[in-house]
Amino acid sequence: TCGAVMWVIGAPIASAMTTMNEVLTGMAGSGKVMLGTVLGAMTAFDMGGPINKVATLFAQTQVNTQPWLMGGVGIAICTPPLGMALATFLAPSKFKRDEREAGKAAGIMGMIGISEGAIPFAAGDPARVLPAIVAGGIVGNVIGFMFHVMNHAPWGGWIVLPVVDGKIGYIIGTIAGSVTTALIVIALKKAVTEDESYTGHSQVYGSVQGEGEADVLAVTSCPSGVAHTFLAAKSLEKAACALGIKIKVETQGANGVINRITEKDIEKAKFVIFAHDVAIKEPERFRKIKVLDVT
């Protein structure tokens, strides 16, 4: 199975990524508008996926010699989540309750350069969201290039502003790209009805906070400790609510362990779900309970 995945799936993907990188290298001497358009679109398109990685790595590996590349790409990294956060603020009637909540998290993620904050929106409505975030990424990236912004960090968002030369251009590019995304997605989306807004349930989903009250336990963790840790937690909470199950989710993120699962929780619950990309902290706590590992 491992060999099949490596050769049947992995090899074509690796080949495609190599080809895209060669295309970008060939465009390095072309006009900044054209290169900015391609890099901005690729960076925003799949929000941390393979296409995004090709574009960001192309700029990151040249951050010491051509920091203007990260000047544009750093903007395009953060415009998808910031644009969606802005859209939920400007037109809340066009988003479901859980999307409005996700918008708050997306705003924070965008500021610190985590593109994945826009994933819940793109997954739920790709036909309307993807064109909007790609357009915003292009606008932001091109403006960064036109303002000759120099980003000396291999990252994006406003968290890198201390090491950016041309801060005004960086800020203008971020705002312009985010506004572009927000306006397009607002124009494309229809208003949701009250029933849709509540996704068919009057109960507000969330994680159990007390001890020994949950039917099911879960632990989420990801490499960055910011994006997928909390996105996975929200997905589990939403699914449990739909099934009428009480769930307690422990997040092991950048801010440490939140809503820690105790011995009393383990005694009362039926099983625990591990949703993680990195090793779970203190797994020995769960030796006496059935574990469902969805690595």
QUIVENNOR-V853924 format. One record per pair of residues at least 12 apart in sequence whose ideal C-beta (glycine too) atoms are under 6 Angstrom apart, sorted by the first residue. I is the first residue (numbers start at 0). J is the second residue. Records with the same first field share a line. If there is no record, write none. Layout:
BEGIN
I=J, J
END
This chain:
BEGIN
16=49, 53
19=53
20=53
23=57
31=144
32=141
35=71, 140, 141, 144
36=137
38=54, 72, 140
39=75, 136, 137, 140
40=133, 137
41=54
42=54, 72, 75, 76, 136
43=75, 79, 132, 133, 136
44=133
46=79, 114, 115, 117, 118
47=114, 115
55=72
58=72
59=153
62=153
66=149, 150, 151
67=149
69=150
70=143, 148, 149, 150
71=140, 143, 144
73=150, 155, 159
74=139, 140, 143, 172, 173
75=136, 139, 140
76=112, 114, 155
77=109, 112, 155, 156
78=135, 136, 139, 176, 177, 180
79=114, 117, 132
80=105, 108, 109, 116, 117
81=109, 177
82=135, 177, 180, 181
83=105, 117, 120
84=102, 105, 106
85=177, 181
86=181, 184, 185
87=99, 102
90=185
92=190
93=188, 190
95=191, 196, 198
96=196, 197
101=119
110=156, 157
111=156, 158
112=154, 155, 156, 158
113=225, 226
115=226
117=132
127=184, 187, 188
128=184
131=180, 183, 184
132=180
134=179, 183
135=176, 179, 180
138=175, 176, 179
139=172, 176
142=172, 175
143=172
146=165, 168
147=165
148=165, 168, 169
149=164, 165
150=163
202=240
204=236, 237, 240
205=236
206=236, 247, 248, 258
207=245, 247
210=261, 263, 264
211=263, 264, 267
213=245, 246, 247, 268
214=244, 245, 269
215=244, 246
216=247, 260, 264, 268, 271
217=235, 248, 272
218=249, 273, 279
219=231, 232, 250, 274
220=251, 275, 277
221=276
222=276, 277
224=252, 253
225=253
228=250, 252
231=274
232=248, 250
235=248
247=264
251=280
265=288
270=289, 291
271=285, 288, 290
272=291
273=292
274=293
END
